[in-house]
Amino acid sequence: MIVSTTAQRIEYTGYSSDGYIRLTYAYFCKLLFRHRSSISDNALREELASQKIPAIGWTTARWRKSA
């Protein structure tokens, strides 16, 4: 759950039929989470490249609200 004091328009890279939310890295870094981590995701990079989306250093990020 993302809690924000102001409504913000989410920057995203496109529609995702697999249920994942795809954000730009710059927007992801603006979000406030207690714990944030990311891992390299070659499958995601290849998927985005096949859709003609520039795929340089794409990662999968996970976050949670508490320890």
CHARMM-style PDB file with segment names, atoms N, HN, CA, C and O in Angstrom:
ATOM      1  N   MET     1       0.842  -1.173   0.000  1.00  0.00      PROA
ATOM      2  CA  MET     1       0.000   0.000   0.000  1.00  0.00      PROA
ATOM      3  C   MET     1       0.887   1.235   0.000  1.00  0.00      PROA
ATOM      4  O   MET     1       1.795   1.346   0.823  1.00  0.00      PROA
ATOM      5  N   ILE     2       0.638   2.140  -0.894  1.00  0.00      PROA
ATOM      6  HN  ILE     2      -0.100   2.049  -1.563  1.00  0.00      PROA
ATOM      7  CA  ILE     2       1.390   3.385  -0.970  1.00  0.00      PROA
ATOM      8  C   ILE     2       0.577   4.466  -0.276  1.00  0.00      PROA
ATOM      9  O   ILE     2      -0.567   4.730  -0.646  1.00  0.00      PROA
ATOM     10  N   VAL     3       1.173   5.085   0.727  1.00  0.00      PROA
ATOM     11  HN  VAL     3       2.103   4.870   1.028  1.00  0.00      PROA
ATOM     12  CA  VAL     3       0.497   6.153   1.452  1.00  0.00      PROA
ATOM     13  C   VAL     3       1.171   7.459   1.079  1.00  0.00      PROA
ATOM     14  O   VAL     3       2.389   7.592   1.198  1.00  0.00      PROA
ATOM     15  N   SER     4       0.395   8.404   0.635  1.00  0.00      PROA
ATOM     16  HN  SER     4      -0.594   8.295   0.538  1.00  0.00      PROA
ATOM     17  CA  SER     4       0.942   9.685   0.219  1.00  0.00      PROA
ATOM     18  C   SER     4       0.061  10.804   0.751  1.00  0.00      PROA
ATOM     19  O   SER     4      -1.159  10.663   0.837  1.00  0.00      PROA
ATOM     20  N   THR     5       0.694  11.918   1.108  1.00  0.00      PROA
ATOM     21  HN  THR     5       1.685  12.033   1.038  1.00  0.00      PROA
ATOM     22  CA  THR     5      -0.080  13.057   1.589  1.00  0.00      PROA
ATOM     23  C   THR     5      -0.696  13.832   0.431  1.00  0.00      PROA
ATOM     24  O   THR     5      -1.644  14.592   0.626  1.00  0.00      PROA
ATOM     25  N   THR     6      -0.164  13.646  -0.763  1.00  0.00      PROA
ATOM     26  HN  THR     6       0.607  13.029  -0.922  1.00  0.00      PROA
ATOM     27  CA  THR     6      -0.722  14.313  -1.938  1.00  0.00      PROA
ATOM     28  C   THR     6      -0.906  13.291  -3.047  1.00  0.00      PROA
ATOM     29  O   THR     6      -0.136  12.337  -3.166  1.00  0.00      PROA
ATOM     30  N   ALA     7      -1.925  13.501  -3.847  1.00  0.00      PROA
ATOM     31  HN  ALA     7      -2.550  14.275  -3.750  1.00  0.00      PROA
ATOM     32  CA  ALA     7      -2.150  12.608  -4.987  1.00  0.00      PROA
ATOM     33  C   ALA     7      -1.086  12.892  -6.041  1.00  0.00      PROA
ATOM     34  O   ALA     7      -0.782  14.048  -6.335  1.00  0.00      PROA
ATOM     35  N   GLN     8      -0.527  11.830  -6.603  1.00  0.00      PROA
ATOM     36  HN  GLN     8      -0.774  10.891  -6.364  1.00  0.00      PROA
ATOM     37  CA  GLN     8       0.491  11.987  -7.627  1.00  0.00      PROA
ATOM     38  C   GLN     8       0.135  11.113  -8.816  1.00  0.00      PROA
ATOM     39  O   GLN     8      -0.429  10.031  -8.654  1.00  0.00      PROA
ATOM     40  N   ARG     9       0.461  11.578  -9.998  1.00  0.00      PROA
ATOM     41  HN  ARG     9       0.919  12.457 -10.130  1.00  0.00      PROA
ATOM     42  CA  ARG     9       0.267  10.773 -11.200  1.00  0.00      PROA
ATOM     43  C   ARG     9       1.435   9.805 -11.292  1.00  0.00      PROA
ATOM     44  O   ARG     9       2.592  10.218 -11.220  1.00  0.00      PROA
ATOM     45  N   ILE    10       1.143   8.536 -11.449  1.00  0.00      PROA
ATOM     46  HN  ILE    10       0.203   8.200 -11.508  1.00  0.00      PROA
ATOM     47  CA  ILE    10       2.192   7.524 -11.512  1.00  0.00      PROA
ATOM     48  C   ILE    10       2.742   7.437 -12.929  1.00  0.00      PROA
ATOM     49  O   ILE    10       1.991   7.302 -13.895  1.00  0.00      PROA
ATOM     50  N   GLU    11       4.073   7.518 -13.039  1.00  0.00      PROA
ATOM     51  HN  GLU    11       4.684   7.628 -12.255  1.00  0.00      PROA
ATOM     52  CA  GLU    11       4.739   7.342 -14.319  1.00  0.00      PROA
ATOM     53  C   GLU    11       4.946   5.844 -14.517  1.00  0.00      PROA
ATOM     54  O   GLU    11       5.523   5.181 -13.655  1.00  0.00      PROA
ATOM     55  N   TYR    12       4.491   5.317 -15.619  1.00  0.00      PROA
ATOM     56  HN  TYR    12       4.022   5.856 -16.319  1.00  0.00      PROA
ATOM     57  CA  TYR    12       4.655   3.889 -15.847  1.00  0.00      PROA
ATOM     58  C   TYR    12       5.130   3.648 -17.274  1.00  0.00      PROA
ATOM     59  O   TYR    12       5.001   4.519 -18.133  1.00  0.00      PROA
ATOM     60  N   THR    13       5.680   2.459 -17.523  1.00  0.00      PROA
ATOM     61  HN  THR    13       5.784   1.751 -16.824  1.00  0.00      PROA
ATOM     62  CA  THR    13       6.229   2.168 -18.839  1.00  0.00      PROA
ATOM     63  C   THR    13       5.211   1.577 -19.791  1.00  0.00      PROA
ATOM     64  O   THR    13       5.470   1.513 -20.993  1.00  0.00      PROA
ATOM     65  N   GLY    14       4.068   1.145 -19.299  1.00  0.00      PROA
ATOM     66  HN  GLY    14       3.858   1.196 -18.322  1.00  0.00      PROA
ATOM     67  CA  GLY    14       3.053   0.607 -20.189  1.00  0.00      PROA
ATOM     68  C   GLY    14       2.152  -0.392 -19.498  1.00  0.00      PROA
ATOM     69  O   GLY    14       2.326  -0.693 -18.317  1.00  0.00      PROA
ATOM     70  N   TYR    15       1.188  -0.901 -20.243  1.00  0.00      PROA
ATOM     71  HN  TYR    15       1.047  -0.656 -21.202  1.00  0.00      PROA
ATOM     72  CA  TYR    15       0.228  -1.857 -19.720  1.00  0.00      PROA
ATOM     73  C   TYR    15       0.911  -3.187 -19.437  1.00  0.00      PROA
ATOM     74  O   TYR    15       1.774  -3.626 -20.198  1.00  0.00      PROA
ATOM     75  N   SER    16       0.524  -3.819 -18.349  1.00  0.00      PROA
ATOM     76  HN  SER    16      -0.177  -3.462 -17.731  1.00  0.00      PROA
ATOM     77  CA  SER    16       1.083  -5.111 -17.979  1.00  0.00      PROA
ATOM     78  C   SER    16      -0.053  -6.096 -17.745  1.00  0.00      PROA
ATOM     79  O   SER    16      -0.858  -5.910 -16.832  1.00  0.00      PROA
ATOM     80  N   SER    17      -0.124  -7.139 -18.561  1.00  0.00      PROA
ATOM     81  HN  SER    17       0.530  -7.290 -19.302  1.00  0.00      PROA
ATOM     82  CA  SER    17      -1.185  -8.135 -18.415  1.00  0.00      PROA
ATOM     83  C   SER    17      -0.854  -9.172 -17.350  1.00  0.00      PROA
ATOM     84  O   SER    17      -1.702 -10.001 -17.019  1.00  0.00      PROA
ATOM     85  N   ASP    18       0.368  -9.143 -16.803  1.00  0.00      PROA
ATOM     86  HN  ASP    18       1.056  -8.469 -17.072  1.00  0.00      PROA
ATOM     87  CA  ASP    18       0.778 -10.152 -15.823  1.00  0.00      PROA
ATOM     88  C   ASP    18       0.539  -9.724 -14.380  1.00  0.00      PROA
ATOM     89  O   ASP    18       0.891 -10.458 -13.456  1.00  0.00      PROA
ATOM     90  N   GLY    19      -0.053  -8.548 -14.170  1.00  0.00      PROA
ATOM     91  HN  GLY    19      -0.339  -7.952 -14.921  1.00  0.00      PROA
ATOM     92  CA  GLY    19      -0.375  -8.115 -12.818  1.00  0.00      PROA
ATOM     93  C   GLY    19       0.697  -7.288 -12.134  1.00  0.00      PROA
ATOM     94  O   GLY    19       0.471  -6.783 -11.034  1.00  0.00      PROA
ATOM     95  N   TYR    20       1.855  -7.136 -12.753  1.00  0.00      PROA
ATOM     96  HN  TYR    20       2.038  -7.546 -13.646  1.00  0.00      PROA
ATOM     97  CA  TYR    20       2.913  -6.332 -12.158  1.00  0.00      PROA
ATOM     98  C   TYR    20       2.705  -4.865 -12.497  1.00  0.00      PROA
ATOM     99  O   TYR    20       2.169  -4.530 -13.553  1.00  0.00      PROA
ATOM    100  N   ILE    21       3.128  -4.009 -11.606  1.00  0.00      PROA
ATOM    101  HN  ILE    21       3.564  -4.281 -10.748  1.00  0.00      PROA
ATOM    102  CA  ILE    21       3.101  -2.573 -11.855  1.00  0.00      PROA
ATOM    103  C   ILE    21       4.489  -2.185 -12.317  1.00  0.00      PROA
ATOM    104  O   ILE    21       5.475  -2.493 -11.648  1.00  0.00      PROA
ATOM    105  N   ARG    22       4.577  -1.521 -13.439  1.00  0.00      PROA
ATOM    106  HN  ARG    22       3.776  -1.271 -13.983  1.00  0.00      PROA
ATOM    107  CA  ARG    22       5.877  -1.127 -13.970  1.00  0.00      PROA
ATOM    108  C   ARG    22       6.003   0.387 -13.875  1.00  0.00      PROA
ATOM    109  O   ARG    22       5.224   1.130 -14.471  1.00  0.00      PROA
ATOM    110  N   LEU    23       6.992   0.824 -13.118  1.00  0.00      PROA
ATOM    111  HN  LEU    23       7.625   0.221 -12.634  1.00  0.00      PROA
ATOM    112  CA  LEU    23       7.251   2.248 -12.926  1.00  0.00      PROA
ATOM    113  C   LEU    23       8.604   2.592 -13.504  1.00  0.00      PROA
ATOM    114  O   LEU    23       9.459   1.722 -13.673  1.00  0.00      PROA
ATOM    115  N   THR    24       8.795   3.858 -13.807  1.00  0.00      PROA
ATOM    116  HN  THR    24       8.101   4.565 -13.670  1.00  0.00      PROA
ATOM    117  CA  THR    24      10.140   4.281 -14.161  1.00  0.00      PROA
ATOM    118  C   THR    24      10.997   4.214 -12.902  1.00  0.00      PROA
ATOM    119  O   THR    24      10.485   4.348 -11.790  1.00  0.00      PROA
ATOM    120  N   TYR    25      12.284   4.008 -13.074  1.00  0.00      PROA
ATOM    121  HN  TYR    25      12.699   3.899 -13.977  1.00  0.00      PROA
ATOM    122  CA  TYR    25      13.181   3.929 -11.925  1.00  0.00      PROA
ATOM    123  C   TYR    25      13.176   5.253 -11.158  1.00  0.00      PROA
ATOM    124  O   TYR    25      13.210   5.269  -9.928  1.00  0.00      PROA
ATOM    125  N   ALA    26      13.134   6.353 -11.894  1.00  0.00      PROA
ATOM    126  HN  ALA    26      13.107   6.340 -12.893  1.00  0.00      PROA
ATOM    127  CA  ALA    26      13.122   7.670 -11.245  1.00  0.00      PROA
ATOM    128  C   ALA    26      11.904   7.818 -10.337  1.00  0.00      PROA
ATOM    129  O   ALA    26      12.022   8.333  -9.225  1.00  0.00      PROA
ATOM    130  N   TYR    27      10.733   7.372 -10.798  1.00  0.00      PROA
ATOM    131  HN  TYR    27      10.637   6.954 -11.702  1.00  0.00      PROA
ATOM    132  CA  TYR    27       9.540   7.477  -9.962  1.00  0.00      PROA
ATOM    133  C   TYR    27       9.626   6.528  -8.778  1.00  0.00      PROA
ATOM    134  O   TYR    27       9.262   6.895  -7.660  1.00  0.00      PROA
ATOM    135  N   PHE    28      10.105   5.308  -9.013  1.00  0.00      PROA
ATOM    136  HN  PHE    28      10.400   5.010  -9.921  1.00  0.00      PROA
ATOM    137  CA  PHE    28      10.244   4.341  -7.926  1.00  0.00      PROA
ATOM    138  C   PHE    28      11.104   4.918  -6.798  1.00  0.00      PROA
ATOM    139  O   PHE    28      10.789   4.734  -5.622  1.00  0.00      PROA
ATOM    140  N   CYS    29      12.177   5.608  -7.151  1.00  0.00      PROA
ATOM    141  HN  CYS    29      12.432   5.758  -8.106  1.00  0.00      PROA
ATOM    142  CA  CYS    29      13.075   6.183  -6.143  1.00  0.00      PROA
ATOM    143  C   CYS    29      12.402   7.289  -5.335  1.00  0.00      PROA
ATOM    144  O   CYS    29      12.845   7.597  -4.228  1.00  0.00      PROA
ATOM    145  N   LYS    30      11.353   7.882  -5.863  1.00  0.00      PROA
ATOM    146  HN  LYS    30      10.994   7.632  -6.762  1.00  0.00      PROA
ATOM    147  CA  LYS    30      10.635   8.932  -5.137  1.00  0.00      PROA
ATOM    148  C   LYS    30       9.676   8.369  -4.089  1.00  0.00      PROA
ATOM    149  O   LYS    30       9.277   9.082  -3.168  1.00  0.00      PROA
ATOM    150  N   LEU    31       9.305   7.096  -4.224  1.00  0.00      PROA
ATOM    151  HN  LEU    31       9.629   6.517  -4.972  1.00  0.00      PROA
ATOM    152  CA  LEU    31       8.357   6.489  -3.291  1.00  0.00      PROA
ATOM    153  C   LEU    31       9.029   6.216  -1.950  1.00  0.00      PROA
ATOM    154  O   LEU    31      10.208   5.865  -1.893  1.00  0.00      PROA
ATOM    155  N   LEU    32       8.268   6.382  -0.880  1.00  0.00      PROA
ATOM    156  HN  LEU    32       7.311   6.667  -0.927  1.00  0.00      PROA
ATOM    157  CA  LEU    32       8.823   6.200   0.458  1.00  0.00      PROA
ATOM    158  C   LEU    32       8.415   4.842   1.020  1.00  0.00      PROA
ATOM    159  O   LEU    32       7.233   4.582   1.247  1.00  0.00      PROA
ATOM    160  N   PHE    33       9.401   3.985   1.241  1.00  0.00      PROA
ATOM    161  HN  PHE    33      10.361   4.197   1.057  1.00  0.00      PROA
ATOM    162  CA  PHE    33       9.195   2.674   1.842  1.00  0.00      PROA
ATOM    163  C   PHE    33      10.265   2.463   2.896  1.00  0.00      PROA
ATOM    164  O   PHE    33      11.385   2.954   2.755  1.00  0.00      PROA
ATOM    165  N   ARG    34       9.930   1.740   3.945  1.00  0.00      PROA
ATOM    166  HN  ARG    34       9.020   1.341   4.060  1.00  0.00      PROA
ATOM    167  CA  ARG    34      10.925   1.413   4.963  1.00  0.00      PROA
ATOM    168  C   ARG    34      12.006   0.499   4.419  1.00  0.00      PROA
ATOM    169  O   ARG    34      13.189   0.691   4.698  1.00  0.00      PROA
ATOM    170  N   HSD    35      11.604  -0.489   3.649  1.00  0.00      PROA
ATOM    171  HN  HSD    35      10.643  -0.646   3.422  1.00  0.00      PROA
ATOM    172  CA  HSD    35      12.538  -1.472   3.101  1.00  0.00      PROA
ATOM    173  C   HSD    35      12.336  -1.537   1.596  1.00  0.00      PROA
ATOM    174  O   HSD    35      11.213  -1.686   1.115  1.00  0.00      PROA
ATOM    175  N   ARG    36      13.422  -1.424   0.866  1.00  0.00      PROA
ATOM    176  HN  ARG    36      14.334  -1.302   1.257  1.00  0.00      PROA
ATOM    177  CA  ARG    36      13.353  -1.463  -0.589  1.00  0.00      PROA
ATOM    178  C   ARG    36      14.562  -2.240  -1.093  1.00  0.00      PROA
ATOM    179  O   ARG    36      15.677  -2.037  -0.611  1.00  0.00      PROA
ATOM    180  N   SER    37      14.352  -3.113  -2.041  1.00  0.00      PROA
ATOM    181  HN  SER    37      13.447  -3.278  -2.432  1.00  0.00      PROA
ATOM    182  CA  SER    37      15.471  -3.837  -2.631  1.00  0.00      PROA
ATOM    183  C   SER    37      15.166  -4.103  -4.096  1.00  0.00      PROA
ATOM    184  O   SER    37      14.008  -4.066  -4.512  1.00  0.00      PROA
ATOM    185  N   SER    38      16.186  -4.366  -4.859  1.00  0.00      PROA
ATOM    186  HN  SER    38      17.126  -4.396  -4.521  1.00  0.00      PROA
ATOM    187  CA  SER    38      15.986  -4.682  -6.268  1.00  0.00      PROA
ATOM    188  C   SER    38      16.987  -5.752  -6.684  1.00  0.00      PROA
ATOM    189  O   SER    38      18.070  -5.862  -6.110  1.00  0.00      PROA
ATOM    190  N   ILE    39      16.616  -6.531  -7.681  1.00  0.00      PROA
ATOM    191  HN  ILE    39      15.736  -6.442  -8.148  1.00  0.00      PROA
ATOM    192  CA  ILE    39      17.500  -7.565  -8.207  1.00  0.00      PROA
ATOM    193  C   ILE    39      17.469  -7.490  -9.729  1.00  0.00      PROA
ATOM    194  O   ILE    39      16.469  -7.072 -10.312  1.00  0.00      PROA
ATOM    195  N   SER    40      18.556  -7.891 -10.367  1.00  0.00      PROA
ATOM    196  HN  SER    40      19.368  -8.230  -9.893  1.00  0.00      PROA
ATOM    197  CA  SER    40      18.592  -7.917 -11.829  1.00  0.00      PROA
ATOM    198  C   SER    40      17.570  -8.918 -12.339  1.00  0.00      PROA
ATOM    199  O   SER    40      17.408  -9.994 -11.763  1.00  0.00      PROA
ATOM    200  N   ASP    41      16.892  -8.574 -13.401  1.00  0.00      PROA
ATOM    201  HN  ASP    41      17.023  -7.700 -13.869  1.00  0.00      PROA
ATOM    202  CA  ASP    41      15.854  -9.436 -13.956  1.00  0.00      PROA
ATOM    203  C   ASP    41      16.037  -9.517 -15.469  1.00  0.00      PROA
ATOM    204  O   ASP    41      15.473  -8.718 -16.217  1.00  0.00      PROA
ATOM    205  N   ASN    42      16.834 -10.493 -15.911  1.00  0.00      PROA
ATOM    206  HN  ASN    42      17.292 -11.142 -15.304  1.00  0.00      PROA
ATOM    207  CA  ASN    42      17.114 -10.629 -17.341  1.00  0.00      PROA
ATOM    208  C   ASN    42      15.872 -10.978 -18.144  1.00  0.00      PROA
ATOM    209  O   ASN    42      15.732 -10.534 -19.284  1.00  0.00      PROA
ATOM    210  N   ALA    43      14.966 -11.766 -17.571  1.00  0.00      PROA
ATOM    211  HN  ALA    43      15.079 -12.127 -16.645  1.00  0.00      PROA
ATOM    212  CA  ALA    43      13.732 -12.118 -18.284  1.00  0.00      PROA
ATOM    213  C   ALA    43      12.898 -10.864 -18.554  1.00  0.00      PROA
ATOM    214  O   ALA    43      12.335 -10.714 -19.639  1.00  0.00      PROA
ATOM    215  N   LEU    44      12.819  -9.972 -17.576  1.00  0.00      PROA
ATOM    216  HN  LEU    44      13.277 -10.095 -16.695  1.00  0.00      PROA
ATOM    217  CA  LEU    44      12.087  -8.718 -17.765  1.00  0.00      PROA
ATOM    218  C   LEU    44      12.771  -7.866 -18.822  1.00  0.00      PROA
ATOM    219  O   LEU    44      12.103  -7.282 -19.674  1.00  0.00      PROA
ATOM    220  N   ARG    45      14.095  -7.789 -18.775  1.00  0.00      PROA
ATOM    221  HN  ARG    45      14.638  -8.263 -18.082  1.00  0.00      PROA
ATOM    222  CA  ARG    45      14.842  -7.008 -19.764  1.00  0.00      PROA
ATOM    223  C   ARG    45      14.557  -7.524 -21.173  1.00  0.00      PROA
ATOM    224  O   ARG    45      14.316  -6.737 -22.089  1.00  0.00      PROA
ATOM    225  N   GLU    46      14.584  -8.850 -21.347  1.00  0.00      PROA
ATOM    226  HN  GLU    46      14.779  -9.489 -20.603  1.00  0.00      PROA
ATOM    227  CA  GLU    46      14.320  -9.445 -22.659  1.00  0.00      PROA
ATOM    228  C   GLU    46      12.873  -9.211 -23.102  1.00  0.00      PROA
ATOM    229  O   GLU    46      12.613  -8.949 -24.276  1.00  0.00      PROA
ATOM    230  N   GLU    47      11.944  -9.307 -22.161  1.00  0.00      PROA
ATOM    231  HN  GLU    47      12.155  -9.520 -21.208  1.00  0.00      PROA
ATOM    232  CA  GLU    47      10.532  -9.063 -22.483  1.00  0.00      PROA
ATOM    233  C   GLU    47      10.326  -7.630 -22.963  1.00  0.00      PROA
ATOM    234  O   GLU    47       9.645  -7.396 -23.961  1.00  0.00      PROA
ATOM    235  N   LEU    48      10.911  -6.683 -22.255  1.00  0.00      PROA
ATOM    236  HN  LEU    48      11.465  -6.874 -21.444  1.00  0.00      PROA
ATOM    237  CA  LEU    48      10.758  -5.281 -22.640  1.00  0.00      PROA
ATOM    238  C   LEU    48      11.442  -5.006 -23.971  1.00  0.00      PROA
ATOM    239  O   LEU    48      10.912  -4.261 -24.795  1.00  0.00      PROA
ATOM    240  N   ALA    49      12.608  -5.596 -24.189  1.00  0.00      PROA
ATOM    241  HN  ALA    49      13.039  -6.201 -23.519  1.00  0.00      PROA
ATOM    242  CA  ALA    49      13.312  -5.417 -25.458  1.00  0.00      PROA
ATOM    243  C   ALA    49      12.474  -5.959 -26.617  1.00  0.00      PROA
ATOM    244  O   ALA    49      12.459  -5.365 -27.695  1.00  0.00      PROA
ATOM    245  N   SER    50      11.779  -7.074 -26.409  1.00  0.00      PROA
ATOM    246  HN  SER    50      11.791  -7.556 -25.533  1.00  0.00      PROA
ATOM    247  CA  SER    50      10.932  -7.649 -27.463  1.00  0.00      PROA
ATOM    248  C   SER    50       9.745  -6.744 -27.782  1.00  0.00      PROA
ATOM    249  O   SER    50       9.167  -6.831 -28.866  1.00  0.00      PROA
ATOM    250  N   GLN    51       9.384  -5.878 -26.841  1.00  0.00      PROA
ATOM    251  HN  GLN    51       9.854  -5.807 -25.961  1.00  0.00      PROA
ATOM    252  CA  GLN    51       8.288  -4.923 -27.042  1.00  0.00      PROA
ATOM    253  C   GLN    51       8.809  -3.568 -27.517  1.00  0.00      PROA
ATOM    254  O   GLN    51       8.077  -2.579 -27.549  1.00  0.00      PROA
ATOM    255  N   LYS    52      10.093  -3.546 -27.884  1.00  0.00      PROA
ATOM    256  HN  LYS    52      10.688  -4.350 -27.858  1.00  0.00      PROA
ATOM    257  CA  LYS    52      10.746  -2.319 -28.381  1.00  0.00      PROA
ATOM    258  C   LYS    52      10.831  -1.226 -27.321  1.00  0.00      PROA
ATOM    259  O   LYS    52      10.859  -0.039 -27.649  1.00  0.00      PROA
ATOM    260  N   ILE    53      10.871  -1.626 -26.046  1.00  0.00      PROA
ATOM    261  HN  ILE    53      10.848  -2.589 -25.779  1.00  0.00      PROA
ATOM    262  CA  ILE    53      11.062  -0.684 -24.945  1.00  0.00      PROA
ATOM    263  C   ILE    53      12.543  -0.712 -24.601  1.00  0.00      PROA
ATOM    264  O   ILE    53      13.078  -1.786 -24.328  1.00  0.00      PROA
ATOM    265  N   PRO    54      13.230   0.437 -24.604  1.00  0.00      PROA
ATOM    266  CA  PRO    54      14.657   0.436 -24.281  1.00  0.00      PROA
ATOM    267  C   PRO    54      14.895  -0.273 -22.947  1.00  0.00      PROA
ATOM    268  O   PRO    54      14.391   0.156 -21.910  1.00  0.00      PROA
ATOM    269  N   ALA    55      15.652  -1.340 -22.983  1.00  0.00      PROA
ATOM    270  HN  ALA    55      16.062  -1.689 -23.826  1.00  0.00      PROA
ATOM    271  CA  ALA    55      15.838  -2.173 -21.793  1.00  0.00      PROA
ATOM    272  C   ALA    55      17.303  -2.194 -21.399  1.00  0.00      PROA
ATOM    273  O   ALA    55      18.053  -3.083 -21.800  1.00  0.00      PROA
ATOM    274  N   ILE    56      17.693  -1.230 -20.629  1.00  0.00      PROA
ATOM    275  HN  ILE    56      17.084  -0.507 -20.303  1.00  0.00      PROA
ATOM    276  CA  ILE    56      19.072  -1.145 -20.151  1.00  0.00      PROA
ATOM    277  C   ILE    56      19.042  -1.218 -18.639  1.00  0.00      PROA
ATOM    278  O   ILE    56      18.531  -0.304 -17.991  1.00  0.00      PROA
ATOM    279  N   GLY    57      19.572  -2.276 -18.066  1.00  0.00      PROA
ATOM    280  HN  GLY    57      19.987  -3.018 -18.592  1.00  0.00      PROA
ATOM    281  CA  GLY    57      19.666  -2.407 -16.615  1.00  0.00      PROA
ATOM    282  C   GLY    57      18.342  -2.486 -15.889  1.00  0.00      PROA
ATOM    283  O   GLY    57      18.210  -1.918 -14.805  1.00  0.00      PROA
ATOM    284  N   TRP    58      17.360  -3.168 -16.444  1.00  0.00      PROA
ATOM    285  HN  TRP    58      17.468  -3.630 -17.324  1.00  0.00      PROA
ATOM    286  CA  TRP    58      16.062  -3.300 -15.778  1.00  0.00      PROA
ATOM    287  C   TRP    58      16.171  -4.230 -14.592  1.00  0.00      PROA
ATOM    288  O   TRP    58      16.923  -5.204 -14.626  1.00  0.00      PROA
ATOM    289  N   THR    59      15.432  -3.938 -13.555  1.00  0.00      PROA
ATOM    290  HN  THR    59      14.821  -3.147 -13.528  1.00  0.00      PROA
ATOM    291  CA  THR    59      15.440  -4.765 -12.349  1.00  0.00      PROA
ATOM    292  C   THR    59      14.015  -5.020 -11.887  1.00  0.00      PROA
ATOM    293  O   THR    59      13.071  -4.334 -12.278  1.00  0.00      PROA
ATOM    294  N   THR    60      13.897  -6.024 -11.047  1.00  0.00      PROA
ATOM    295  HN  THR    60      14.663  -6.581 -10.729  1.00  0.00      PROA
ATOM    296  CA  THR    60      12.644  -6.273 -10.351  1.00  0.00      PROA
ATOM    297  C   THR    60      12.821  -5.726  -8.948  1.00  0.00      PROA
ATOM    298  O   THR    60      13.812  -6.037  -8.286  1.00  0.00      PROA
ATOM    299  N   ALA    61      11.893  -4.928  -8.488  1.00  0.00      PROA
ATOM    300  HN  ALA    61      11.088  -4.676  -9.026  1.00  0.00      PROA
ATOM    301  CA  ALA    61      12.007  -4.325  -7.162  1.00  0.00      PROA
ATOM    302  C   ALA    61      10.911  -4.861  -6.260  1.00  0.00      PROA
ATOM    303  O   ALA    61       9.788  -5.113  -6.697  1.00  0.00      PROA
ATOM    304  N   ARG    62      11.256  -5.027  -5.015  1.00  0.00      PROA
ATOM    305  HN  ARG    62      12.169  -4.823  -4.661  1.00  0.00      PROA
ATOM    306  CA  ARG    62      10.282  -5.486  -4.030  1.00  0.00      PROA
ATOM    307  C   ARG    62      10.349  -4.534  -2.837  1.00  0.00      PROA
ATOM    308  O   ARG    62      11.413  -4.024  -2.485  1.00  0.00      PROA
ATOM    309  N   TRP    63       9.211  -4.314  -2.241  1.00  0.00      PROA
ATOM    310  HN  TRP    63       8.347  -4.728  -2.527  1.00  0.00      PROA
ATOM    311  CA  TRP    63       9.192  -3.443  -1.071  1.00  0.00      PROA
ATOM    312  C   TRP    63       8.151  -3.941  -0.090  1.00  0.00      PROA
ATOM    313  O   TRP    63       7.251  -4.705  -0.438  1.00  0.00      PROA
ATOM    314  N   ARG    64       8.294  -3.498   1.122  1.00  0.00      PROA
ATOM    315  HN  ARG    64       9.025  -2.877   1.405  1.00  0.00      PROA
ATOM    316  CA  ARG    64       7.318  -3.847   2.154  1.00  0.00      PROA
ATOM    317  C   ARG    64       7.239  -2.713   3.156  1.00  0.00      PROA
ATOM    318  O   ARG    64       8.150  -1.890   3.253  1.00  0.00      PROA
ATOM    319  N   LYS    65       6.153  -2.674   3.894  1.00  0.00      PROA
ATOM    320  HN  LYS    65       5.413  -3.343   3.815  1.00  0.00      PROA
ATOM    321  CA  LYS    65       5.916  -1.560   4.815  1.00  0.00      PROA
ATOM    322  C   LYS    65       6.645  -1.714   6.132  1.00  0.00      PROA
ATOM    323  O   LYS    65       7.019  -0.712   6.741  1.00  0.00      PROA
ATOM    324  N   SER    66       6.860  -2.930   6.591  1.00  0.00      PROA
ATOM    325  HN  SER    66       6.556  -3.744   6.096  1.00  0.00      PROA
ATOM    326  CA  SER    66       7.478  -3.102   7.904  1.00  0.00      PROA
ATOM    327  C   SER    66       8.473  -4.247   7.883  1.00  0.00      PROA
ATOM    328  O   SER    66       8.533  -5.020   6.928  1.00  0.00      PROA
ATOM    329  N   ALA    67       9.257  -4.343   8.955  1.00  0.00      PROA
ATOM    330  HN  ALA    67       9.209  -3.715   9.731  1.00  0.00      PROA
ATOM    331  CA  ALA    67      10.277  -5.393   9.052  1.00  0.00      PROA
ATOM    332  C   ALA    67       9.634  -6.690   9.278  1.00  0.00      PROA
ATOM    333  OT1 ALA    67      10.318  -7.707   9.389  1.00  0.00      PROA
TER     334      ALA     67
END
